[in-house]
Amino acid sequence: MTRVYGIFGWPVAHSRSPAMHNAAFAALGLDAVYVPLAVQPERLGRAVEAVRALGIAGFNVTLPHKTEVIALLDELTPAARAVAAVNTVIRREALLVGDNTDAVGLARSLLEAGVALQGASAVVLGAGGAARAAVFGLASAGAVRITVAARNRPAAAALVAELAPHAPGATLTACALDAELTSALTGCSLLIQATSATLGASESADAFAASLPLDALPPSATVCDLVYKPLRTAVRARADALGLRTVAGIGMLLHQGALAFERWTGQSAPIEVMRQALGQVGTR
């Protein structure tokens, strides 16, 4: 019997995950299919019940459901509990288990690009779910100093307070997107752009990129924008112009997907097949 997997989101038609996972199933000869499932926020509970009733084997979760789905699941992995967000749901017999593969997926994408994370000093822009995953992933991979910067400084401070117990090897601090950010970037080896400000090509995305004091970064620093549409965001373009190394956010999509694939199937993910399906371009 064909095993069915999918992704819950609203909207979700733009998702590249179906192409990536269906290519992986085909490469390994698995009788499985992965489909996009458009789930309106007010119908999320009914959608999860449908998963249970229909025997769907597992699913991914994207915006705006990553937090709200938690209350509808039976268990959480330590990573999902720490990040307080779920992007992968695994069926274990009658139980639905929420996991977060975004954090490790980001770390793997950076390591694959040759970015040193052990002992790194990083700045993460944003205080939402992507930023939470980035902070947890970087701390778990050995970063020793992480500054969370957001327009809403109290939100950044709250994120730091919540994640500090899950990042015992790192010093976490918060700052605003003002003069504090310039100071934080001065001694930073890695900048992660984890807001939605660079989604799409627009004047607002350009203005956001121009407002960041990227020239305060050391010449050896790396800039990664988690947004992958467009692939070369306004922040990456500005970092490129300054001669800084940049990493595309689509690498995180690839590696979080590979981890989800392995959780569901128990088989090693065919990374290169999945990369080709995404049409990935990585570091400059």
Buried (B, 14 or more C-beta within 10 A) or exposed (E): EEBBBBBBBBEBEEBBBBBBBBBBBBBBEBEBBBBBBBBEEEEBEEBBEEBBEEEBBBBBBBBBBBBBBBEBBEEBBEBBBBBBBBBBBBBEEEEBBBBBBBBBBBBBBBBBBEBBBEEBBBBBBBBBBBBBBBBBBBBBBBBBBBBBBBBEBEBBBBBBEBBBEBBEEBBBBBBBBEEBBBBBBEBBBBBBBBBBBBBEEEEEBBEBBEEBBBEBBEEEBBBBBBBBBBBBBBBBBBBBEEEBBBBBBBBBBBBBBBBBBBBBBEEEBBBEBBBBBBEBEBBE
